[in-house]
Structures are given as structure tokens and as C-alpha cells.
Amino acid sequence: MSPRPVEAGGPAADRPLAISLLLGASGWVAGVFLLLFVAMLFRPEHAPQAALCGGVLLAAAWGLFKVDGDGAQVFVAQLALALSIAGQCLMLFAMSEHARGIAPVASAALLLQTVLALVMPNRLHRTLSTLFALIAWALTVRFALLGEPDPWRSHDGAAAPASVPLALVGWLAAWGPVAAGLAWLIRSEAAWAARGWQPVLRPVGTGLIVGLAFATLVSQPFESWRWFGAGDPDIGGFALWPLLSAAGALVATAAAFALRRRGLMAVGVVGALLHVAHFYYALGTSLLIKSLLMAVMGALLLLAARHLGSKENA
């Protein structure tokens, strides 16, 4: 499969990846303040009120994005992003007001973000919606298959650790379809580009790459978030999740390489390094075994880098 250049997509597509991420982060901050303003002004304390306010904000954001095109005016794009984020928070509250547990809230967020990724006429918004949809999907699958842990529960009352096969099935169920969807987007690029689907599928593909590189961290069970000190053997098969996530980040890197997106390749590399570090601290075994595993993984990464380098030179 030969690398393909990425088609230019207007002013927003010409911005560096770091600038786009900064705009998204500032939009989140503005959205939080706008949400507080709406909450104090209209007091949407129940689902119908929250749904009405959220729908109005999302409709306003859609209109601003439509007028602005694809981010030509930074102020308008930022204002629309802030309106959208505030509307999403209100809609999510309305959709999960009586939900119990994390899984129903994650399912509602998955539905909301999927719709927004398809209908919002803005590249950055579609990329962010895809990323948040992946996080919601991973949490939905993880808690639906493996149950919801109680992070405040004492050690004596903790549930039995998951087995390696169960943890492996849970991770593959969450991220296998994402990797398959990303591979389909790359292989069928000519077909959907001929149908004029670039405005939707290109930012969705970017969100899939970033999500496969980083969103796997969010899908980790609470029991495996141990970055310092010795690993805890009670996490069971969940200790393998960071290692599997590192493989997912490498898949994202390969996808970015196929699209010749150097910024996204860097994102995949950073994600892989974070997952390897997470695996080191989560694995409950001796330092000698950890050192041997790190050496093996380093050799595999060097072989993968050499393979990609030979393909690029060819």
C-alpha cells in the first residue's frame, strides 16, 4: 500500500496539529464558562429544560459552523465550539439524568458524539467528536463486559481480578472494531473520496488515529491506574491492557504513515511510549522480568521502525 498525500481542506486544514489541539482545548475552557452562565441564567435542573437549552446551543453552533465554512474565522469557530460543548454537556445531562453507573452515561455520550461527528460542518469538531465517541465506546464495552469497579471500595471488598482471556476479550471488543474501521477508511479512500465524503471521513479518520493512540488510556479499568511504585498483582489480566494499547498506538502510527501525516505519526509514537511506561508500572512482577520484557519490546519496536523506513524509502 503506497502512501497517499492528504488533500487540502481549507484554512483549518492548513493549521499545524498543535494549533488545532490548542484551539480545541481553549474551546473546552470557554465551553465550561458558558455552561456555568447558562446554568445560572436558565437553571436547567431537569431533563426537559436541559434538553431544550442544549438543543438551542447545538443548533446555534451548527449555524455558526455553517456560516464560517471550515474555520476561516478563528473567533467564530471558537464561539461555535464553545456553544457546542456547553450544549453537549446539557444534552448528556438530559439523556442520563436517571442513569445509574458509568455504562449508561457512556452509551448516551457515544450516541451523542456519533451524531455530532456526522452533522457538525467543521473538521476540528468532527475530529473531537470522533475522539470522544471512542472514549465513550471503550468505557461502554469495558463496563458492560467486565462490570463497573468501585474505586472507593476497600481492598478486602474488592472483586476478584479478571483473568487474562477475559481482559484480552474486553480489550479486543473495544479496540478491534476501531482498528478495522481505520483500515477500511485507508483502503477505500479512493472510493469514498469519489463520492464526496472527504469533509466527513477525513476528520473522522484523524479522530480514529488520535483515539487509537491515546483514548485507550481512558479505557483502562480503575484498578490498573498505578503509575508509581510496585505493580499490584491483584489487577490480574488488566495488566496486559497497556501493552495491548501500545500495539494499538503503533497501528495508529502506521495508519498516519499511510496517510503521510507526520504530526499524527508523532502522536502515535508518544501514545505508544506512554502505554509502555504504563505497562511497566502496572505489571506486578520482578524488576528482572520487567527488564527482559522491555528489552523484547524495544527490539520489536526497532524492527517495526526499520520496516517502515524501508517502505518509505521504496
TIDREN-553424 format. One record per residue (C-alpha): y negated, z, x negated. Coordinates in nm, 3 decimals. Example, Ala and Ser with C-alpha at 12.3 -4.5 7.8 and 13.67 -1.06 7.14 Angstrom:
<nodes>
+---------+---------+---------+
:      yy :      zz :      xx :
+---------+---------+---------+
:   0.450 :   0.780 :  -1.230 :
:   0.106 :   0.714 :  -1.367 :
+---------+---------+---------+
</nodes>
This chain:
<nodes>
+---------+---------+---------+
:      yy :      zz :      xx :
+---------+---------+---------+
:   0.000 :   0.000 :   0.000 :
:  -0.320 :  -0.116 :  -0.166 :
:  -0.635 :   0.096 :  -0.139 :
:  -0.889 :  -0.026 :   0.112 :
:  -1.264 :   0.015 :   0.096 :
:  -1.431 :   0.218 :   0.365 :
:  -1.659 :   0.033 :   0.598 :
:  -2.017 :   0.149 :   0.606 :
:  -2.105 :   0.324 :   0.926 :
:  -2.484 :   0.356 :   0.933 :
:  -2.723 :   0.613 :   0.790 :
:  -2.492 :   0.908 :   0.844 :
:  -2.211 :   0.734 :   0.656 :
:  -2.439 :   0.687 :   0.352 :
:  -2.492 :   1.061 :   0.311 :
:  -2.280 :   1.237 :   0.048 :
:  -1.997 :   1.452 :   0.180 :
:  -2.167 :   1.771 :   0.057 :
:  -2.482 :   1.689 :   0.256 :
:  -2.278 :   1.625 :   0.570 :
:  -2.098 :   1.956 :   0.530 :
:  -2.432 :   2.133 :   0.478 :
:  -2.568 :   1.975 :   0.796 :
:  -2.262 :   2.092 :   0.986 :
:  -2.297 :   2.447 :   0.854 :
:  -2.666 :   2.463 :   0.941 :
:  -2.580 :   2.332 :   1.286 :
:  -2.342 :   2.623 :   1.333 :
:  -2.615 :   2.870 :   1.240 :
:  -2.860 :   2.706 :   1.479 :
:  -2.593 :   2.699 :   1.749 :
:  -2.538 :   3.075 :   1.720 :
:  -2.908 :   3.147 :   1.767 :
:  -2.927 :   2.903 :   2.057 :
:  -2.624 :   3.067 :   2.217 :
:  -2.795 :   3.406 :   2.191 :
:  -3.109 :   3.260 :   2.351 :
:  -2.915 :   3.111 :   2.642 :
:  -2.721 :   3.435 :   2.685 :
:  -3.041 :   3.641 :   2.708 :
:  -3.218 :   3.392 :   2.935 :
:  -2.944 :   3.299 :   3.185 :
:  -2.693 :   3.584 :   3.133 :
:  -2.375 :   3.377 :   3.189 :
:  -2.144 :   3.674 :   3.238 :
:  -1.875 :   3.498 :   3.441 :
:  -1.675 :   3.178 :   3.404 :
:  -1.863 :   2.963 :   3.660 :
:  -2.201 :   3.050 :   3.512 :
:  -2.078 :   2.991 :   3.156 :
:  -1.917 :   2.661 :   3.254 :
:  -2.240 :   2.541 :   3.418 :
:  -2.458 :   2.634 :   3.119 :
:  -2.203 :   2.493 :   2.874 :
:  -2.173 :   2.167 :   3.064 :
:  -2.552 :   2.122 :   3.069 :
:  -2.577 :   2.187 :   2.695 :
:  -2.293 :   1.947 :   2.614 :
:  -2.446 :   1.678 :   2.834 :
:  -2.781 :   1.724 :   2.659 :
:  -2.610 :   1.699 :   2.320 :
:  -2.432 :   1.380 :   2.425 :
:  -2.761 :   1.227 :   2.538 :
:  -2.937 :   1.313 :   2.211 :
:  -2.650 :   1.173 :   2.005 :
:  -2.655 :   0.857 :   2.214 :
:  -3.029 :   0.808 :   2.165 :
:  -3.016 :   0.894 :   1.795 :
:  -2.738 :   0.646 :   1.723 :
:  -2.537 :   0.784 :   1.431 :
:  -2.759 :   1.043 :   1.269 :
:  -3.060 :   0.831 :   1.175 :
:  -3.296 :   1.120 :   1.257 :
:  -3.176 :   1.443 :   1.097 :
:  -3.378 :   1.668 :   1.328 :
:  -3.243 :   1.504 :   1.644 :
:  -2.888 :   1.510 :   1.510 :
:  -2.919 :   1.877 :   1.415 :
:  -3.066 :   1.968 :   1.753 :
:  -2.782 :   1.784 :   1.929 :
:  -2.523 :   1.957 :   1.710 :
:  -2.675 :   2.297 :   1.787 :
:  -2.673 :   2.222 :   2.161 :
:  -2.313 :   2.108 :   2.140 :
:  -2.194 :   2.417 :   1.951 :
:  -2.363 :   2.650 :   2.196 :
:  -2.215 :   2.454 :   2.487 :
:  -1.868 :   2.467 :   2.330 :
:  -1.884 :   2.845 :   2.297 :
:  -1.982 :   2.880 :   2.663 :
:  -1.716 :   2.634 :   2.780 :
:  -1.449 :   2.808 :   2.574 :
:  -1.550 :   3.141 :   2.725 :
:  -1.526 :   2.991 :   3.074 :
:  -1.185 :   2.834 :   3.003 :
:  -1.032 :   3.151 :   2.858 :
:  -1.213 :   3.432 :   3.039 :
:  -0.891 :   3.591 :   3.165 :
:  -0.666 :   3.480 :   2.876 :
:  -0.450 :   3.741 :   2.705 :
:  -0.371 :   3.680 :   2.344 :
:  -0.472 :   3.418 :   2.091 :
:  -0.243 :   3.134 :   2.203 :
:  -0.416 :   3.065 :   2.540 :
:  -0.760 :   3.068 :   2.376 :
:  -0.638 :   2.833 :   2.103 :
:  -0.489 :   2.599 :   2.366 :
:  -0.820 :   2.586 :   2.552 :
:  -1.006 :   2.517 :   2.228 :
:  -0.758 :   2.240 :   2.145 :
:  -0.821 :   2.067 :   2.478 :
:  -1.199 :   2.102 :   2.449 :
:  -1.220 :   1.978 :   2.090 :
:  -0.990 :   1.681 :   2.158 :
:  -1.213 :   1.564 :   2.442 :
:  -1.528 :   1.608 :   2.234 :
:  -1.378 :   1.418 :   1.940 :
:  -1.327 :   1.121 :   2.171 :
:  -1.650 :   1.122 :   2.371 :
:  -1.927 :   1.252 :   2.143 :
:  -2.103 :   0.947 :   1.990 :
:  -2.159 :   1.094 :   1.643 :
:  -1.948 :   1.068 :   1.327 :
:  -2.009 :   1.420 :   1.196 :
:  -1.946 :   1.575 :   1.536 :
:  -1.618 :   1.382 :   1.574 :
:  -1.507 :   1.494 :   1.228 :
:  -1.588 :   1.858 :   1.301 :
:  -1.422 :   1.841 :   1.643 :
:  -1.108 :   1.697 :   1.482 :
:  -1.106 :   1.976 :   1.224 :
:  -1.146 :   2.248 :   1.487 :
:  -0.883 :   2.082 :   1.705 :
:  -0.638 :   2.100 :   1.413 :
:  -0.712 :   2.470 :   1.366 :
:  -0.659 :   2.532 :   1.738 :
:  -0.338 :   2.324 :   1.735 :
:  -0.198 :   2.516 :   1.437 :
:  -0.275 :   2.852 :   1.597 :
:  -0.125 :   2.740 :   1.929 :
:   0.201 :   2.630 :   1.769 :
:   0.222 :   2.925 :   1.535 :
:   0.175 :   3.191 :   1.805 :
:   0.377 :   3.005 :   2.069 :
:   0.683 :   2.969 :   1.845 :
:   0.666 :   3.283 :   1.633 :
:   0.481 :   3.530 :   1.853 :
:   0.145 :   3.698 :   1.811 :
:   0.135 :   3.974 :   1.548 :
:  -0.073 :   4.286 :   1.588 :
:  -0.288 :   4.323 :   1.275 :
:  -0.374 :   4.683 :   1.368 :
:  -0.011 :   4.786 :   1.407 :
:   0.126 :   5.039 :   1.161 :
:   0.385 :   4.930 :   0.906 :
:   0.657 :   5.131 :   1.078 :
:   0.594 :   4.948 :   1.405 :
:   0.576 :   4.602 :   1.254 :
:   0.806 :   4.331 :   1.377 :
:   1.091 :   4.208 :   1.164 :
:   0.989 :   3.938 :   0.914 :
:   1.059 :   3.579 :   1.011 :
:   1.349 :   3.402 :   0.845 :
:   1.293 :   3.112 :   0.608 :
:   1.430 :   2.849 :   0.854 :
:   1.212 :   2.981 :   1.137 :
:   0.899 :   2.983 :   0.920 :
:   0.981 :   2.632 :   0.796 :
:   1.025 :   2.501 :   1.151 :
:   0.700 :   2.664 :   1.258 :
:   0.500 :   2.502 :   0.977 :
:   0.657 :   2.159 :   1.025 :
:   0.599 :   2.174 :   1.400 :
:   0.229 :   2.239 :   1.338 :
:   0.152 :   2.004 :   1.049 :
:   0.425 :   1.740 :   1.060 :
:   0.260 :   1.557 :   1.354 :
:  -0.078 :   1.576 :   1.176 :
:   0.059 :   1.411 :   0.862 :
:   0.237 :   1.149 :   1.074 :
:  -0.082 :   1.073 :   1.268 :
:  -0.278 :   1.037 :   0.946 :
:  -0.018 :   0.798 :   0.804 :
:  -0.035 :   0.591 :   1.124 :
:  -0.414 :   0.568 :   1.102 :
:  -0.396 :   0.435 :   0.746 :
:  -0.113 :   0.187 :   0.805 :
:  -0.256 :   0.046 :   1.127 :
:  -0.617 :   0.038 :   1.007 :
:  -0.644 :  -0.341 :   1.038 :
:  -0.511 :  -0.334 :   1.396 :
:  -0.744 :  -0.068 :   1.535 :
:  -1.039 :  -0.199 :   1.335 :
:  -0.992 :  -0.538 :   1.500 :
:  -1.012 :  -0.364 :   1.840 :
:  -1.343 :  -0.199 :   1.751 :
:  -1.211 :   0.158 :   1.733 :
:  -1.383 :   0.235 :   1.400 :
:  -1.656 :   0.461 :   1.548 :
:  -1.388 :   0.695 :   1.681 :
:  -1.091 :   0.670 :   1.447 :
:  -1.273 :   0.669 :   1.113 :
:  -1.436 :   1.013 :   1.160 :
:  -1.114 :   1.137 :   1.320 :
:  -0.928 :   1.027 :   1.006 :
:  -1.178 :   1.217 :   0.792 :
:  -1.124 :   1.527 :   1.004 :
:  -0.747 :   1.493 :   0.968 :
:  -0.775 :   1.477 :   0.589 :
:  -1.004 :   1.780 :   0.566 :
:  -0.792 :   1.966 :   0.820 :
:  -0.466 :   1.898 :   0.638 :
:  -0.628 :   2.021 :   0.316 :
:  -0.795 :   2.340 :   0.446 :
:  -0.709 :   2.418 :   0.808 :
:  -0.359 :   2.520 :   0.703 :
:  -0.514 :   2.840 :   0.566 :
:  -0.619 :   2.936 :   0.918 :
:  -0.269 :   2.874 :   1.049 :
:  -0.125 :   3.139 :   0.816 :
:   0.004 :   3.445 :   1.000 :
:  -0.198 :   3.760 :   0.951 :
:   0.091 :   3.916 :   0.758 :
:   0.060 :   3.666 :   0.470 :
:  -0.313 :   3.711 :   0.401 :
:  -0.262 :   3.915 :   0.086 :
:  -0.467 :   3.767 :  -0.196 :
:  -0.472 :   4.066 :  -0.427 :
:  -0.207 :   4.295 :  -0.562 :
:   0.167 :   4.253 :  -0.546 :
:   0.327 :   4.038 :  -0.280 :
:   0.481 :   4.203 :   0.023 :
:   0.848 :   4.113 :   0.079 :
:   0.813 :   4.210 :   0.447 :
:   0.639 :   3.881 :   0.526 :
:   0.974 :   3.706 :   0.491 :
:   0.975 :   3.329 :   0.521 :
:   0.599 :   3.324 :   0.579 :
:   0.558 :   3.345 :   0.200 :
:   0.658 :   2.977 :   0.189 :
:   0.371 :   2.867 :   0.414 :
:   0.110 :   2.849 :   0.134 :
:   0.347 :   2.637 :  -0.074 :
:   0.408 :   2.403 :   0.218 :
:   0.034 :   2.393 :   0.279 :
:  -0.022 :   2.291 :  -0.084 :
:   0.211 :   1.997 :  -0.021 :
:   0.008 :   1.915 :   0.291 :
:  -0.313 :   1.920 :   0.085 :
:  -0.154 :   1.675 :  -0.160 :
:  -0.066 :   1.448 :   0.132 :
:  -0.432 :   1.466 :   0.236 :
:  -0.533 :   1.376 :  -0.120 :
:  -0.302 :   1.075 :  -0.117 :
:  -0.450 :   0.964 :   0.216 :
:  -0.803 :   0.995 :   0.075 :
:  -0.691 :   0.792 :  -0.227 :
:  -0.555 :   0.519 :   0.002 :
:  -0.897 :   0.504 :   0.169 :
:  -1.084 :   0.525 :  -0.164 :
:  -1.274 :   0.834 :  -0.055 :
:  -1.337 :   1.023 :  -0.379 :
:  -1.515 :   1.311 :  -0.207 :
:  -1.218 :   1.366 :   0.023 :
:  -0.983 :   1.345 :  -0.276 :
:  -1.174 :   1.635 :  -0.431 :
:  -1.142 :   1.827 :  -0.104 :
:  -0.764 :   1.778 :  -0.111 :
:  -0.738 :   1.894 :  -0.472 :
:  -0.942 :   2.209 :  -0.405 :
:  -0.729 :   2.281 :  -0.098 :
:  -0.407 :   2.244 :  -0.299 :
:  -0.536 :   2.485 :  -0.565 :
:  -0.629 :   2.743 :  -0.301 :
:  -0.284 :   2.719 :  -0.143 :
:  -0.110 :   2.756 :  -0.480 :
:  -0.315 :   3.069 :  -0.552 :
:  -0.233 :   3.200 :  -0.206 :
:   0.137 :   3.138 :  -0.265 :
:   0.122 :   3.330 :  -0.593 :
:  -0.015 :   3.642 :  -0.425 :
:   0.191 :   3.615 :  -0.106 :
:   0.527 :   3.578 :  -0.279 :
:   0.698 :   3.913 :  -0.316 :
:   0.891 :   3.870 :  -0.640 :
:   0.866 :   3.947 :  -1.012 :
:   0.599 :   3.804 :  -1.242 :
:   0.867 :   3.612 :  -1.435 :
:   0.985 :   3.431 :  -1.123 :
:   0.626 :   3.359 :  -1.025 :
:   0.554 :   3.218 :  -1.371 :
:   0.856 :   2.990 :  -1.355 :
:   0.758 :   2.867 :  -1.009 :
:   0.401 :   2.800 :  -1.125 :
:   0.535 :   2.603 :  -1.424 :
:   0.758 :   2.390 :  -1.200 :
:   0.476 :   2.323 :  -0.956 :
:   0.243 :   2.234 :  -1.243 :
:   0.493 :   1.980 :  -1.375 :
:   0.531 :   1.827 :  -1.029 :
:   0.154 :   1.801 :  -0.990 :
:   0.124 :   1.629 :  -1.328 :
:   0.391 :   1.378 :  -1.226 :
:   0.211 :   1.313 :  -0.898 :
:  -0.120 :   1.263 :  -1.082 :
:   0.043 :   1.019 :  -1.323 :
:   0.195 :   0.826 :  -1.032 :
:  -0.137 :   0.800 :  -0.852 :
:  -0.310 :   0.699 :  -1.174 :
:  -0.064 :   0.417 :  -1.233 :
:  -0.113 :   0.291 :  -0.879 :
:  -0.492 :   0.297 :  -0.919 :
:  -0.475 :   0.102 :  -1.245 :
:  -0.240 :  -0.152 :  -1.089 :
+---------+---------+---------+
</nodes>
